[in-house]
Amino acid sequence: MSLTPDERELLGRYVTDPDGDVFALTDLPEVVKGALFARYSRYGGSLKRLFLDEFAADLTTEDPAARAEALYQRVFSDYGDDSVAQLGGAHVALEEVSNLLTKRIEWGRLAAYLEQSTRYIAYDGQVDGRYRYHRPAEVMAGPHADAFETELDAIFATYADLVPVVLDWVRTRWPQDEATSDFVYRNATKAKALDLLRGLLPAATTSNVGMFASGQAYESLLMHLNADDLAESHDLSTRLLAELRRVIPSFLTRVDRPDRGGAWSDQMRATRHATRDLADWLVTDAAEPADLVTLTDWSPRDPVDAEVALVTAALYPHVRVSETQLAAEVATWDADRRAEVLAAYVGERANRRHRPGRGFERVWYRFDVLGDYGGFRDLQRHRMLTIEWQDLTTRHGYETPPELEEAGVGDRWHEALARSAALYERLLPDHPAAAQYAVCFAYRVRYVMQLNARAAMQMLELRSTPQGHPQYRKVVQEMHRLIGDVAGHRAVADAMVHVDHGTGELERLESERAAEARRTARGQVAT
């Protein structure tokens, strides 16, 4: 494409390489980028020529924001807002939101999230004389306000008192050796102490979330928040929409329109309430004992059929016959031949990032988990799966790290969790949704996860690493066992060579050592 000097100079402001065939866009409003790419789908030439001929003039006016809005409306009339809203996004920070709300924020699959870690940040301090937890408006306006603050203050005070006690015990139990620097040792032992005590943190504990998403993903999030039963969700939706309209206003025009976003949120709320009413009427409330993890369904059911399906999926891109014909032929092979194909497809997996291709998505598993809420919070963030969870409750009991009994603080742990249960029961009749704020991380929550074998490989290998939290490590280790022993999918289980079934002690030690080695190689000095 030939460019005049003026065109090349103009393009230089907005693309990284005016002359190359591969380039990135820079310094353009999100709405312009979205509209530009939407128009690109029906344009026969280069994106750069499209930009120069149809878009550049709109950016040189006295009011580029207004021109961008007009540009969006023009493209929207031709292409529809969904396709355009997928192509522009925004980074937002959501601060001082409850841990109950973070799970609602992180519900969407098509977004990226980073959440403040309870492993590296101690919640033992106060801000303006108050511990860091959300005080729900619906509770604070009623007769339970004093009890809510009194009980949560007591739980946080216990946590704050125990942090130095447990940290001293950890450092006595795992003394520093000559091979470990002071910096690495401090980080590893602090992470261990905070891991042991995070079960005391209630779901009301506030956190900070960093998020990047497209306009379409934000629209979905906002509508789900508007349909939620928590006042905190509605408040966040209002504030988030106001801020997003400062950077991507045109992508969010439908959210608060009564006939569009309002109707969608109303429909979500109505179907949830109708289904819950039927559940209350039809299903017993008496829960039977359950294992940590139960494999409730999988496909294919027959182990040989599963191998045939995997081998067929692995070979399909490399043949010219139909899937039906290929599967029929593979079904006649013996186990050794199938194993040979799978070995070639999986290959030598030097590390957990060396995963087989999408053929492993041909088989799937569904797990019912009854594990602590702290572990659920980490597993819920995986995107390539279906995950549904029940409301938080204290009625399933809680997990107690055995180290806390060893450290001599078990009595105070149990006392604090008893406070959590009593407050939950007090709030439940009047505030069935907000009662969840009182539930501490140590309490068990029921959730179901359905995922294919490839997604399971990623989750199980990542979350079983020695530096992971012991509670979710137990969950994924059991998932791995069930895939092989109950589903009988030995080929899948055996391919997951980086699932770690060991038991960790000072979990973060090796990870901190590796991080220090990388910093040293870059010439950075830790303090």
C-alpha positions as CSV (number, residue, x, y, z in Angstrom):
1,M,0.0,0.0,0.0
2,S,1.4,3.3,-1.0
3,L,1.3,6.2,1.5
4,T,2.0,9.9,1.2
5,P,4.3,11.5,3.7
6,D,1.3,13.1,5.4
7,E,-0.5,9.7,5.6
8,R,2.5,8.0,7.0
9,E,3.0,10.7,9.6
10,L,-0.7,10.4,10.6
11,L,-0.7,6.6,10.8
12,G,2.5,6.8,12.9
13,R,0.3,8.3,15.7
14,Y,-2.1,5.4,15.7
15,V,-0.4,2.2,14.5
16,T,2.9,0.7,15.7
17,D,4.2,0.1,12.1
18,P,2.8,2.2,9.3
19,D,4.5,0.1,6.6
20,G,4.2,-3.5,7.9
21,D,1.4,-6.0,7.5
22,V,1.4,-6.8,11.3
23,F,0.8,-3.8,13.6
24,A,-1.0,-2.8,16.7
25,L,-3.4,0.1,17.2
26,T,-2.4,2.9,19.7
27,D,-3.9,5.9,21.3
28,L,-7.4,5.4,19.8
29,P,-10.6,5.6,21.8
30,E,-12.1,2.1,22.4
31,V,-15.3,3.0,20.5
32,V,-13.2,3.9,17.5
33,K,-11.2,0.7,17.6
34,G,-14.4,-1.4,17.9
35,A,-16.1,0.5,15.1
36,L,-13.0,0.3,12.9
37,F,-12.7,-3.5,13.2
38,A,-16.5,-4.0,12.7
39,R,-16.2,-2.0,9.4
40,Y,-13.1,-3.9,8.5
41,S,-15.1,-7.1,8.2
42,R,-16.8,-5.7,5.1
43,Y,-14.0,-3.7,3.6
44,G,-11.8,-5.1,0.8
45,G,-8.6,-3.3,1.6
46,S,-6.0,-2.7,4.4
47,L,-7.1,-1.5,7.8
48,K,-4.7,1.4,7.5
49,R,-6.4,2.5,4.3
50,L,-9.8,2.1,5.9
51,F,-8.6,4.2,8.8
52,L,-7.2,7.0,6.6
53,D,-10.3,7.1,4.3
54,E,-13.1,6.7,6.7
55,F,-12.0,7.3,10.3
56,A,-9.0,9.6,10.5
57,A,-11.0,12.8,9.9
58,D,-13.2,12.1,12.9
59,L,-10.2,12.2,15.1
60,T,-9.0,15.6,14.0
61,T,-12.1,17.6,14.9
62,E,-12.5,19.9,17.9
63,D,-14.7,17.4,19.7
64,P,-13.3,13.9,18.9
65,A,-15.4,12.3,21.6
66,A,-18.6,13.5,20.0
67,R,-17.4,12.4,16.6
68,A,-16.4,9.0,18.0
69,E,-20.0,8.6,19.3
70,A,-21.4,9.6,16.0
71,L,-19.1,7.1,14.3
72,Y,-20.2,4.4,16.6
73,Q,-23.8,5.0,15.9
74,R,-23.2,4.9,12.1
75,V,-21.4,1.6,12.3
76,F,-23.9,0.2,14.8
77,S,-26.8,0.9,12.4
78,D,-25.0,-1.4,9.8
79,Y,-23.5,-4.1,12.0
80,G,-25.3,-4.3,15.3
81,D,-23.9,-3.4,18.7
82,D,-22.9,-6.9,19.8
83,S,-20.3,-7.4,17.2
84,V,-18.8,-3.9,17.8
85,A,-18.9,-4.2,21.6
86,Q,-16.7,-7.3,21.4
87,L,-13.9,-5.3,20.0
88,G,-13.3,-2.6,22.6
89,G,-12.6,-3.0,26.3
90,A,-11.5,-1.3,29.5
91,H,-9.4,-1.9,32.5
92,V,-11.2,-1.2,35.8
93,A,-10.3,-1.5,39.5
94,L,-13.1,-2.6,41.8
95,E,-12.0,-1.9,45.4
96,E,-13.3,-2.7,48.8
97,V,-15.9,-5.2,47.4
98,S,-16.8,-8.2,49.6
99,N,-15.5,-11.7,48.9
100,L,-19.1,-12.7,48.4
101,L,-19.4,-10.1,45.6
102,T,-16.0,-11.0,44.0
103,K,-17.4,-14.4,43.0
104,R,-20.3,-12.7,41.3
105,I,-17.9,-10.3,39.5
106,E,-15.8,-13.2,38.4
107,W,-18.8,-15.2,37.1
108,G,-18.2,-14.2,33.4
109,R,-16.0,-16.4,31.2
110,L,-14.9,-13.8,28.7
111,A,-12.9,-11.4,31.0
112,A,-9.6,-11.3,32.9
113,Y,-9.5,-10.9,36.7
114,L,-6.8,-10.5,39.3
115,E,-7.9,-10.5,43.0
116,Q,-6.1,-9.4,46.1
117,S,-4.6,-12.4,47.8
118,T,-5.3,-13.6,51.3
119,R,-2.0,-15.5,51.1
120,Y,0.2,-12.4,50.9
121,I,-1.9,-9.7,52.6
122,A,-2.8,-10.0,56.3
123,Y,-6.2,-8.7,57.2
124,D,-5.2,-7.8,60.7
125,G,-5.2,-4.1,60.4
126,Q,-7.9,-1.5,60.5
127,V,-8.8,1.4,58.2
128,D,-10.2,4.4,60.0
129,G,-10.7,2.3,63.1
130,R,-12.7,-0.4,61.3
131,Y,-11.7,-3.9,60.1
132,R,-11.9,-4.5,56.4
133,Y,-15.3,-6.1,55.8
134,H,-18.5,-5.0,54.0
135,R,-21.4,-3.9,56.1
136,P,-24.5,-4.7,53.9
137,A,-27.0,-1.9,53.7
138,E,-29.9,-4.3,54.1
139,V,-28.6,-5.6,57.4
140,M,-27.2,-2.3,58.8
141,A,-30.7,-0.7,58.4
142,G,-32.3,-3.2,60.7
143,P,-32.2,-4.8,64.1
144,H,-29.2,-7.0,63.4
145,A,-26.7,-4.2,62.7
146,D,-25.1,-4.1,66.1
147,A,-24.8,-7.9,66.3
148,F,-23.3,-8.0,62.8
149,E,-20.5,-5.6,63.7
150,T,-19.9,-7.0,67.1
151,E,-19.5,-10.6,65.9
152,L,-17.4,-9.8,62.8
153,D,-15.2,-7.5,64.8
154,A,-14.6,-10.3,67.3
155,I,-13.8,-12.7,64.5
156,F,-11.3,-10.3,62.9
157,A,-9.8,-9.5,66.3
158,T,-9.2,-13.3,66.8
159,Y,-7.6,-13.4,63.3
160,A,-5.4,-10.4,64.1
161,D,-4.3,-11.9,67.5
162,L,-3.4,-15.2,66.0
163,V,-1.3,-14.0,63.0
164,P,1.8,-13.4,65.1
165,V,1.2,-16.5,67.2
166,V,0.9,-18.8,64.2
167,L,3.7,-17.1,62.4
168,D,6.1,-17.7,65.3
169,W,4.9,-21.3,65.5
170,V,5.6,-21.8,61.7
171,R,9.1,-20.4,62.1
172,T,9.8,-22.7,65.0
173,R,8.3,-25.7,63.2
174,W,10.2,-25.0,60.0
175,P,13.5,-23.2,60.9
176,Q,15.5,-21.3,58.3
177,D,18.4,-23.3,56.8
178,E,21.6,-21.9,55.3
179,A,20.3,-22.3,51.7
180,T,17.4,-20.0,52.2
181,S,17.7,-16.2,52.2
182,D,16.0,-14.1,54.8
183,F,13.7,-12.6,52.1
184,V,12.6,-16.0,50.8
185,Y,12.1,-17.4,54.3
186,R,10.0,-14.4,55.5
187,N,7.7,-14.6,52.5
188,A,7.3,-18.4,52.6
189,T,6.6,-18.5,56.4
190,K,4.2,-15.6,56.2
191,A,2.3,-17.2,53.4
192,K,2.1,-20.4,55.4
193,A,0.7,-18.6,58.5
194,L,-1.8,-16.6,56.5
195,D,-2.9,-19.8,54.6
196,L,-3.5,-21.5,57.9
197,L,-5.7,-18.7,59.2
198,R,-7.6,-17.6,56.2
199,G,-10.5,-19.8,57.1
200,L,-11.3,-17.3,59.8
201,L,-12.0,-14.6,57.3
202,P,-15.8,-14.1,56.6
203,A,-17.3,-13.7,53.2
204,A,-17.9,-10.1,54.1
205,T,-14.1,-9.5,54.0
206,T,-13.4,-6.8,51.4
207,S,-10.9,-7.3,48.5
208,N,-9.7,-5.4,45.5
209,V,-10.3,-6.8,42.0
210,G,-8.5,-5.8,38.8
211,M,-10.5,-6.5,35.6
212,F,-10.2,-6.3,31.9
213,A,-13.1,-7.1,29.6
214,S,-14.9,-6.1,26.4
215,G,-17.9,-3.9,26.3
216,Q,-20.1,-6.9,25.7
217,A,-18.7,-8.7,28.8
218,Y,-19.2,-5.6,31.0
219,E,-22.8,-5.4,29.7
220,S,-23.5,-9.0,30.8
221,L,-21.9,-8.4,34.2
222,L,-23.9,-5.3,34.8
223,M,-27.2,-7.0,34.0
224,H,-26.3,-10.0,36.2
225,L,-25.5,-7.6,39.1
226,N,-28.7,-5.8,38.6
227,A,-30.6,-9.1,38.8
228,D,-28.8,-10.2,42.0
229,D,-30.4,-10.3,45.5
230,L,-27.6,-8.3,47.2
231,A,-27.8,-4.6,47.7
232,E,-24.0,-4.5,47.3
233,S,-24.4,-5.9,43.8
234,H,-26.8,-3.2,42.7
235,D,-24.6,-0.5,44.2
236,L,-21.6,-1.7,42.4
237,S,-23.5,-2.0,39.1
238,T,-24.5,1.7,39.4
239,R,-21.0,2.9,40.2
240,L,-19.3,0.7,37.6
241,L,-21.7,1.7,34.8
242,A,-21.0,5.4,35.6
243,E,-17.2,4.9,35.3
244,L,-17.4,2.7,32.2
245,R,-19.5,5.4,30.5
246,R,-16.5,7.7,30.9
247,V,-14.3,5.4,28.7
248,I,-16.6,3.2,26.6
249,P,-20.0,4.9,26.8
250,S,-21.4,3.7,23.5
251,F,-21.0,0.0,24.3
252,L,-23.3,0.2,27.3
253,T,-26.3,2.1,26.0
254,R,-28.7,-0.9,26.6
255,V,-27.9,-1.7,30.2
256,D,-30.3,0.6,32.0
257,R,-32.9,0.9,29.3
258,P,-36.1,-0.5,30.8
259,D,-37.0,-2.3,27.6
260,R,-33.6,-3.9,27.1
261,G,-31.2,-4.3,30.0
262,G,-33.9,-3.7,32.5
263,A,-36.1,-6.4,31.0
264,W,-33.2,-8.9,30.8
265,S,-32.3,-8.4,34.4
266,D,-36.0,-8.7,35.4
267,Q,-36.2,-12.0,33.5
268,M,-33.1,-13.4,35.1
269,R,-34.3,-12.5,38.6
270,A,-37.8,-13.9,37.9
271,T,-36.6,-17.3,36.7
272,R,-34.1,-17.6,39.6
273,H,-36.8,-16.8,42.2
274,A,-39.4,-19.2,40.5
275,T,-36.9,-22.0,40.4
276,R,-35.8,-21.4,44.0
277,D,-39.5,-21.4,45.2
278,L,-40.0,-24.8,43.5
279,A,-36.7,-26.1,45.1
280,D,-37.9,-25.0,48.5
281,W,-41.2,-26.8,48.0
282,L,-40.1,-30.0,46.3
283,V,-36.6,-30.8,47.7
284,T,-35.8,-31.9,51.2
285,D,-33.6,-29.6,53.3
286,A,-31.9,-32.5,55.1
287,A,-28.5,-32.9,53.5
288,E,-26.9,-36.4,53.7
289,P,-23.2,-36.8,54.4
290,A,-21.0,-36.6,51.3
291,D,-17.4,-37.1,50.3
292,L,-15.1,-34.2,49.5
293,V,-15.5,-34.9,45.8
294,T,-18.0,-37.2,44.0
295,L,-17.8,-38.0,40.3
296,T,-21.5,-37.9,39.4
297,D,-21.3,-38.2,35.6
298,W,-18.8,-38.7,32.8
299,S,-18.8,-39.5,29.1
300,P,-18.1,-41.8,27.4
301,R,-19.1,-44.1,30.2
302,D,-17.2,-47.2,28.9
303,P,-13.4,-46.8,29.2
304,V,-12.8,-48.4,25.8
305,D,-15.3,-46.1,24.2
306,A,-13.5,-43.2,25.8
307,E,-10.2,-44.3,24.3
308,V,-11.8,-44.8,20.9
309,A,-13.3,-41.3,21.2
310,L,-9.9,-39.8,22.1
311,V,-8.0,-41.6,19.4
312,T,-10.6,-40.7,16.8
313,A,-10.5,-37.0,17.8
314,A,-6.7,-37.1,17.8
315,L,-6.5,-38.5,14.3
316,Y,-9.4,-36.6,12.7
317,P,-7.4,-33.5,11.5
318,H,-4.9,-35.8,9.7
319,V,-7.3,-38.0,7.6
320,R,-9.8,-37.6,4.9
321,V,-12.6,-39.9,6.0
322,S,-15.7,-38.9,8.1
323,E,-15.6,-39.1,11.9
324,T,-18.1,-41.9,11.8
325,Q,-16.0,-44.0,9.5
326,L,-12.8,-43.2,11.4
327,A,-14.4,-44.1,14.8
328,A,-15.6,-47.4,13.4
329,E,-12.1,-48.3,12.2
330,V,-10.5,-47.2,15.5
331,A,-13.0,-49.4,17.4
332,T,-11.5,-52.5,15.7
333,W,-8.0,-51.7,17.0
334,D,-6.5,-53.3,20.0
335,A,-5.4,-51.4,23.2
336,D,-1.8,-51.3,22.2
337,R,-2.5,-49.5,18.9
338,R,-4.8,-47.0,20.6
339,A,-2.1,-46.4,23.2
340,E,0.5,-45.8,20.5
341,V,-1.7,-43.1,18.9
342,L,-2.4,-41.4,22.3
343,A,1.3,-41.5,23.2
344,A,2.1,-39.7,20.0
345,Y,-0.7,-37.2,20.5
346,V,0.2,-36.4,24.1
347,G,4.0,-36.4,23.5
348,E,6.7,-35.8,26.0
349,R,5.3,-33.3,28.5
350,A,8.4,-31.6,29.9
351,N,6.2,-29.3,32.0
352,R,2.5,-28.8,32.6
353,R,2.1,-26.2,29.8
354,H,2.8,-28.9,27.3
355,R,-0.8,-30.1,26.8
356,P,-2.3,-32.2,24.1
357,G,-4.6,-30.6,21.5
358,R,-8.4,-30.2,21.5
359,G,-8.9,-33.9,20.9
360,F,-8.8,-34.3,24.7
361,E,-12.0,-32.1,24.8
362,R,-13.9,-35.1,23.5
363,V,-14.4,-36.6,26.9
364,W,-15.8,-34.9,30.0
365,Y,-16.5,-35.2,33.7
366,R,-18.9,-33.8,36.3
367,F,-17.9,-33.5,39.9
368,D,-19.9,-32.6,43.0
369,V,-17.7,-31.0,45.6
370,L,-18.3,-30.3,49.3
371,G,-15.2,-28.3,50.2
372,D,-14.2,-25.2,52.1
373,Y,-15.2,-21.9,50.7
374,G,-11.5,-20.7,50.6
375,G,-10.6,-23.5,48.2
376,F,-13.7,-22.9,46.1
377,R,-12.7,-19.2,45.6
378,D,-9.5,-20.3,43.8
379,L,-11.1,-23.1,41.7
380,Q,-14.0,-20.9,40.6
381,R,-11.7,-18.6,38.7
382,H,-11.0,-21.2,36.0
383,R,-12.8,-20.2,32.8
384,M,-13.0,-23.4,30.7
385,L,-15.6,-25.2,32.7
386,T,-19.2,-25.1,33.9
387,I,-19.4,-24.3,37.6
388,E,-22.4,-23.7,39.7
389,W,-22.5,-23.2,43.5
390,Q,-25.0,-23.1,46.2
391,D,-25.5,-20.3,48.7
392,L,-23.0,-20.2,51.5
393,T,-24.1,-21.7,54.8
394,T,-22.5,-22.9,58.0
395,R,-24.6,-26.0,58.2
396,H,-22.1,-28.2,56.3
397,G,-19.5,-27.8,59.0
398,Y,-15.9,-26.5,58.4
399,E,-12.4,-27.6,57.8
400,T,-9.7,-27.2,60.5
401,P,-6.0,-27.3,59.4
402,P,-4.3,-29.8,61.8
403,E,-1.4,-27.4,62.2
404,L,-3.6,-25.0,64.2
405,E,-4.2,-27.7,66.8
406,E,-0.4,-28.3,66.9
407,A,0.1,-24.6,67.3
408,G,-2.2,-24.6,70.3
409,V,-4.7,-22.2,68.9
410,G,-7.5,-24.6,68.1
411,D,-9.8,-23.4,70.8
412,R,-9.8,-19.9,69.6
413,W,-10.3,-21.1,66.0
414,H,-13.4,-23.1,67.0
415,E,-14.7,-20.2,69.1
416,A,-14.5,-17.7,66.2
417,L,-16.2,-20.1,63.8
418,A,-19.0,-20.7,66.3
419,R,-19.5,-16.9,66.2
420,S,-19.8,-17.1,62.5
421,A,-22.5,-19.9,62.7
422,A,-24.5,-18.1,65.3
423,L,-24.5,-14.8,63.3
424,Y,-25.5,-16.7,60.2
425,E,-28.5,-18.3,61.9
426,R,-29.5,-15.0,63.4
427,L,-29.5,-13.3,60.0
428,L,-31.0,-16.1,57.9
429,P,-34.7,-15.6,58.6
430,D,-34.7,-11.9,57.8
431,H,-31.8,-11.8,55.3
432,P,-31.4,-15.1,53.5
433,A,-29.0,-13.7,50.9
434,A,-27.1,-11.3,53.1
435,A,-26.7,-14.0,55.8
436,Q,-23.9,-15.4,53.6
437,Y,-21.6,-12.4,54.6
438,A,-21.3,-14.0,58.0
439,V,-19.9,-17.3,56.7
440,C,-16.2,-17.8,57.2
441,F,-13.9,-19.2,54.5
442,A,-13.4,-22.5,56.5
443,Y,-17.0,-23.5,56.1
444,R,-17.9,-26.0,53.4
445,V,-19.8,-25.0,50.3
446,R,-21.3,-27.3,47.7
447,Y,-20.5,-26.7,44.1
448,V,-20.5,-28.7,40.9
449,M,-17.8,-28.5,38.1
450,Q,-18.2,-30.0,34.6
451,L,-15.2,-29.9,32.4
452,N,-13.5,-31.7,29.5
453,A,-10.3,-33.7,29.9
454,R,-8.1,-31.0,28.5
455,A,-9.5,-28.4,30.8
456,A,-9.2,-30.9,33.7
457,M,-5.5,-31.4,32.8
458,Q,-4.9,-27.7,33.1
459,M,-6.8,-27.3,36.4
460,L,-5.6,-30.4,38.1
461,E,-1.9,-29.9,37.3
462,L,-1.9,-26.2,38.1
463,R,-3.9,-26.5,41.4
464,S,-2.0,-29.6,42.7
465,T,1.4,-27.9,42.6
466,P,3.2,-28.0,46.0
467,Q,2.9,-24.2,46.4
468,G,-0.9,-24.4,46.2
469,H,-3.3,-24.2,49.2
470,P,-3.7,-27.6,50.9
471,Q,-7.5,-27.4,50.8
472,Y,-7.9,-27.1,47.0
473,R,-5.0,-29.4,46.4
474,K,-7.0,-32.2,48.1
475,V,-10.0,-31.4,45.8
476,V,-8.0,-31.7,42.6
477,Q,-6.0,-34.7,43.7
478,E,-9.2,-36.5,44.4
479,M,-10.6,-35.4,41.0
480,H,-7.6,-37.0,39.4
481,R,-8.0,-40.2,41.3
482,L,-11.7,-40.5,40.3
483,I,-11.0,-40.0,36.6
484,G,-8.7,-43.0,36.7
485,D,-10.3,-45.3,39.3
486,V,-14.1,-44.5,38.9
487,A,-14.5,-43.4,35.3
488,G,-11.8,-45.9,34.3
489,H,-10.3,-43.4,31.9
490,R,-6.7,-44.5,32.7
491,A,-5.3,-43.0,29.5
492,V,-6.6,-39.6,30.5
493,A,-5.4,-39.8,34.1
494,D,-2.0,-41.2,33.1
495,A,-1.5,-38.3,30.6
496,M,-1.8,-35.9,33.6
497,V,1.8,-36.5,34.6
498,H,2.2,-33.2,36.4
499,V,-0.6,-33.8,38.9
500,D,1.3,-33.7,42.3
501,H,-0.1,-36.1,44.9
502,G,2.4,-35.2,47.6
503,T,1.7,-33.3,50.7
504,G,3.2,-29.9,51.2
505,E,4.6,-28.4,54.3
506,L,6.1,-25.0,53.8
507,E,4.3,-24.7,50.5
508,R,5.7,-21.4,49.1
509,L,9.3,-22.1,49.9
510,E,10.4,-23.6,46.5
511,S,8.3,-21.0,44.6
512,E,9.9,-18.1,46.5
513,R,13.4,-19.6,45.9
514,A,12.7,-19.8,42.2
515,A,11.4,-16.2,42.1
516,E,14.5,-15.0,43.9
517,A,16.7,-16.8,41.4
518,R,14.9,-15.0,38.6
519,R,15.3,-11.7,40.3
520,T,19.0,-12.3,40.9
521,A,19.5,-13.2,37.2
522,R,17.9,-9.8,36.3
523,G,20.2,-8.0,38.8
524,Q,17.4,-7.1,41.1
525,V,17.9,-7.2,44.9
526,A,15.0,-8.1,47.2
527,T,14.6,-6.4,50.5
